[in-house]
Amino acid sequence: MKQAMIFAAGLGTRLKPLTDTMPKALVPVGGQPLLWHVVMKLKTAGFERIVVNVHHFAQQIIDYLSSNGNFGLDIRISDETGQLLETGGGIRKALPLFDCDEPILVHNVDILSNVDLGAFYDNPYPRHADAVLLVSPRVTKRYLLFDRSDCLVGWINRDTGQMKSPFQWLINSELTIDNDLSVCHSPLASHRSPFSAYAFSGIHVMMPELFPLMETWPERFPIIDFYLHHCDEADIRCTVKTDLRLLDVGKLDTLEQANDFILNSQLYATEDYHS
């Protein structure tokens, strides 16, 4: 059984004033709420169980799903109305609602893309890892760093130079990211292993082997911090989608872009991945 989690608990502050009266998940794009687009994409890809976390105007999301018969799927609600738990805490709270012997695909509600979610979930490559992050060579400020085996080793903010990694030799490397996304080492760095810098899509698959590691974490934590903390002991890898078309519908000025994206894109078509 394919199962997924949709992060829909955010406050949507960048979409004000729309989110003064509705949750971000129900903001309409192309004539349908953002949540509808993600649910339909998952349903088309063969997912049967979906957990949706809720916080801001939670009852509106619950009523919307109920009034649509959960779109013929096993949709369950993870209630975070008492406190937002961030991405990692949200996943951990939702675990009892899943079959914890099967992988979980995680997807942000405000992401539109051309990713074939079924192909990404079923790709045998992720089965050899504890988690697989869908990434692309996209220009941004923050990058995940992967070694030559596509294993996660760190994170870097291109603008500030801030780094996160459990590997001290990487922290000491004083890396920079060029305009062509090449990773450059300080001339004085003693360790010069080749790395790739990729932008995270907000879409990833977690294997059951990782779930016990969450037990020692605080109630609220970001999932990327969790991955970065454990990447020296867990097999956390990337799958690169070189032709990724992705739109983060996080601001008012992206809503018009989102309408065009939906009207002019084949959101279910491409499978150009490499590992």
C-alpha positions as CSV (number, residue, x, y, z in Angstrom):
1,M,0.0,0.0,0.0
2,K,1.4,3.4,-1.0
3,Q,1.1,6.0,1.7
4,A,1.9,9.7,2.0
5,M,1.8,12.6,4.3
6,I,0.7,16.1,3.2
7,F,2.0,19.0,5.3
8,A,-1.1,21.3,5.5
9,A,-0.7,22.8,9.0
10,G,1.2,26.0,8.2
11,L,-0.1,29.4,9.0
12,G,0.3,30.7,5.4
13,T,1.4,34.1,6.6
14,R,2.9,35.0,3.2
15,L,-0.5,34.5,1.6
16,K,-2.3,37.0,3.8
17,P,-5.0,38.4,3.6
18,L,-6.3,35.2,2.0
19,T,-5.2,33.1,5.0
20,D,-6.9,35.4,7.4
21,T,-10.1,33.5,6.7
22,M,-8.9,30.1,5.3
23,P,-6.0,27.7,5.7
24,K,-3.3,27.8,3.0
25,A,-4.3,24.3,1.9
26,L,-7.7,25.6,0.7
27,V,-6.4,28.7,-1.2
28,P,-7.7,28.2,-4.7
29,V,-5.4,27.7,-7.7
30,G,-6.7,26.9,-11.1
31,G,-10.2,26.6,-9.8
32,Q,-9.4,24.1,-7.0
33,P,-7.7,24.3,-3.6
34,L,-4.0,23.6,-3.3
35,L,-4.9,20.5,-1.2
36,W,-7.1,19.1,-4.1
37,H,-4.1,19.3,-6.5
38,V,-1.8,17.4,-4.2
39,V,-4.5,14.8,-3.2
40,M,-5.4,14.2,-6.9
41,K,-1.7,13.9,-7.9
42,L,-1.2,11.3,-5.2
43,K,-4.4,9.4,-6.1
44,T,-3.4,9.3,-9.8
45,A,0.0,7.9,-8.7
46,G,-1.7,5.0,-6.8
47,F,-1.5,6.2,-3.2
48,E,-4.3,4.8,-1.0
49,R,-3.6,6.2,2.4
50,I,-2.9,9.9,3.0
51,V,-2.3,11.6,6.3
52,V,-3.0,15.4,6.4
53,N,-1.7,17.4,9.4
54,V,-3.8,20.4,10.4
55,H,-3.5,23.5,12.6
56,H,-4.6,26.8,11.1
57,F,-8.4,26.7,10.4
58,A,-8.2,23.0,10.9
59,Q,-11.9,22.3,10.8
60,Q,-12.2,23.9,7.4
61,I,-9.8,21.3,6.0
62,I,-11.5,18.4,7.9
63,D,-14.9,19.6,6.5
64,Y,-13.6,20.0,3.0
65,L,-12.2,16.4,2.9
66,S,-15.4,15.0,4.5
67,S,-17.7,16.8,2.1
68,N,-15.8,15.3,-0.8
69,G,-15.9,11.8,0.7
70,N,-12.1,11.9,1.2
71,F,-11.9,11.5,-2.6
72,G,-12.4,7.8,-2.3
73,L,-9.1,7.4,-0.3
74,D,-8.1,6.5,3.2
75,I,-7.4,10.0,4.4
76,R,-6.6,10.5,8.1
77,I,-6.1,13.7,10.1
78,S,-3.1,14.4,12.3
79,D,-4.4,17.1,14.6
80,E,-1.8,19.8,15.5
81,T,-4.3,22.4,16.6
82,G,-2.7,22.6,20.1
83,Q,0.8,23.3,18.7
84,L,2.6,23.4,15.4
85,L,5.2,20.7,15.5
86,E,7.3,21.7,12.4
87,T,8.0,19.1,9.8
88,G,9.9,16.5,11.8
89,G,7.6,16.7,14.8
90,G,4.6,16.5,12.5
91,I,5.8,13.3,10.9
92,R,6.5,11.7,14.3
93,K,3.1,12.6,15.6
94,A,1.5,11.1,12.5
95,L,3.3,7.8,12.6
96,P,0.6,5.9,14.5
97,L,-1.8,6.7,11.6
98,F,0.5,4.9,9.1
99,D,1.5,1.4,8.4
100,C,4.9,1.7,10.0
101,D,6.3,-1.2,8.0
102,E,6.0,0.7,4.8
103,P,7.8,3.9,3.4
104,I,6.1,7.2,3.7
105,L,6.2,9.9,0.9
106,V,6.1,13.4,2.4
107,H,4.8,16.3,0.3
108,N,4.2,20.0,1.1
109,V,0.7,21.2,0.3
110,D,1.9,24.4,-1.4
111,I,4.2,22.6,-3.9
112,L,3.1,22.1,-7.6
113,S,5.5,20.1,-9.8
114,N,5.9,17.8,-12.7
115,V,7.1,14.9,-10.5
116,D,5.7,11.5,-11.0
117,L,5.1,10.7,-7.4
118,G,4.4,7.0,-8.0
119,A,7.6,6.5,-9.9
120,F,9.6,8.3,-7.2
121,Y,8.0,6.2,-4.5
122,D,8.4,2.9,-6.4
123,N,11.9,3.5,-7.7
124,P,14.0,0.6,-6.4
125,Y,16.9,3.0,-5.6
126,P,15.2,4.6,-2.6
127,R,14.7,1.1,-1.1
128,H,18.4,0.8,-0.5
129,A,18.4,3.9,1.6
130,D,16.8,5.0,4.9
131,A,15.5,8.2,3.3
132,V,15.6,9.7,-0.2
133,L,15.2,13.4,-0.9
134,L,14.1,14.6,-4.3
135,V,16.5,17.4,-5.4
136,S,17.4,19.4,-8.5
137,P,20.2,21.6,-9.7
138,R,18.1,24.8,-9.0
139,V,19.6,28.1,-8.1
140,T,18.6,29.1,-4.6
141,K,20.2,30.3,-1.3
142,R,20.2,27.1,0.6
143,Y,21.7,23.8,-0.6
144,L,22.0,20.3,0.6
145,L,25.4,18.7,0.0
146,F,25.9,15.2,-1.2
147,D,29.0,13.1,-1.8
148,R,29.9,11.2,-4.9
149,S,27.6,8.3,-3.8
150,D,24.7,10.7,-3.4
151,C,24.8,10.4,0.4
152,L,23.8,13.5,2.4
153,V,26.7,15.1,4.2
154,G,25.7,18.7,4.9
155,W,23.8,21.9,4.3
156,I,25.1,25.3,3.3
157,N,23.6,28.8,3.0
158,R,25.2,30.3,0.0
159,D,24.7,33.9,1.0
160,T,26.0,33.6,4.6
161,G,28.4,30.7,4.4
162,Q,26.7,29.0,7.3
163,M,27.0,25.2,7.3
164,K,25.4,22.3,9.1
165,S,27.0,18.8,9.1
166,P,27.9,16.1,11.6
167,F,31.3,15.9,9.9
168,Q,33.7,18.3,11.4
169,W,36.1,18.0,8.4
170,L,33.3,19.3,6.2
171,I,32.6,22.2,8.5
172,N,36.3,23.1,8.4
173,S,36.4,23.0,4.5
174,E,35.1,26.5,4.2
175,L,33.0,25.7,1.1
176,T,31.5,28.1,-1.3
177,I,28.9,27.6,-4.1
178,D,29.7,29.1,-7.6
179,N,27.1,30.5,-9.9
180,D,27.1,27.2,-11.9
181,L,26.5,25.4,-8.6
182,S,30.0,24.0,-8.4
183,V,31.3,23.4,-4.8
184,C,34.6,25.2,-4.2
185,H,36.9,24.5,-1.3
186,S,39.1,26.9,0.6
187,P,42.7,26.8,-0.7
188,L,43.7,25.8,2.9
189,A,41.2,23.0,3.3
190,S,42.8,19.7,4.2
191,H,39.9,17.6,2.9
192,R,38.7,18.1,-0.7
193,S,36.3,15.3,-1.5
194,P,34.0,16.1,-4.4
195,F,30.5,17.3,-3.5
196,S,27.3,18.2,-5.3
197,A,25.0,21.0,-4.2
198,Y,21.3,20.6,-4.9
199,A,18.1,22.4,-3.9
200,F,15.5,20.4,-1.9
201,S,12.1,20.0,-3.5
202,G,10.1,19.5,-0.3
203,I,9.3,15.9,-1.5
204,H,11.0,12.9,0.2
205,V,10.5,9.3,1.1
206,M,11.2,8.0,4.6
207,M,11.8,4.3,5.3
208,P,10.6,2.6,8.5
209,E,14.2,2.1,9.7
210,L,14.4,5.8,10.5
211,F,11.3,6.1,12.7
212,P,12.9,4.8,15.9
213,L,15.6,7.6,15.7
214,M,12.8,10.2,16.1
215,E,12.0,9.0,19.6
216,T,14.8,10.9,21.2
217,W,14.0,14.2,19.5
218,P,12.0,17.1,21.1
219,E,8.3,17.5,20.3
220,R,9.0,20.2,17.6
221,F,11.8,19.9,15.1
222,P,12.5,20.3,11.4
223,I,12.9,17.2,9.3
224,I,16.0,18.6,7.5
225,D,17.8,19.1,10.9
226,F,16.9,15.5,11.7
227,Y,18.4,14.2,8.4
228,L,21.5,16.4,8.8
229,H,22.0,15.2,12.4
230,H,21.8,11.5,11.5
231,C,23.4,11.4,8.0
232,D,26.7,10.1,9.5
233,E,24.9,7.0,10.8
234,A,21.9,6.6,8.5
235,D,21.8,6.1,4.7
236,I,20.2,9.3,3.5
237,R,20.5,9.9,-0.2
238,C,19.2,12.0,-3.0
239,T,17.4,11.4,-6.3
240,V,18.1,14.1,-8.8
241,K,15.4,15.3,-11.2
242,T,17.2,17.2,-13.8
243,D,14.0,18.5,-15.6
244,L,12.2,19.4,-12.4
245,R,9.5,22.0,-12.8
246,L,8.4,23.1,-9.4
247,L,6.4,26.1,-8.0
248,D,6.3,26.9,-4.3
249,V,2.9,28.7,-3.9
250,G,3.9,30.6,-0.8
251,K,3.3,34.2,-1.7
252,L,0.4,36.2,-3.3
253,D,2.5,37.0,-6.3
254,T,3.0,33.3,-7.1
255,L,-0.8,32.6,-7.3
256,E,-1.0,33.9,-10.9
257,Q,2.1,31.9,-11.8
258,A,0.4,28.9,-10.2
259,N,-2.7,29.3,-12.3
260,D,-0.5,29.4,-15.5
261,F,1.6,26.5,-14.2
262,I,-1.5,24.3,-13.8
263,L,-3.1,25.3,-17.1
264,N,0.1,24.9,-19.2
265,S,1.9,22.0,-17.5
266,Q,1.7,18.3,-17.7
267,L,2.0,17.7,-14.0
268,Y,2.0,13.9,-14.1
269,A,4.2,13.3,-17.2
270,T,7.9,13.2,-16.7
271,E,10.1,10.6,-15.0
272,D,13.6,12.0,-15.7
273,Y,15.4,10.9,-12.5
274,H,18.9,9.8,-11.9
275,S,20.7,8.5,-8.8
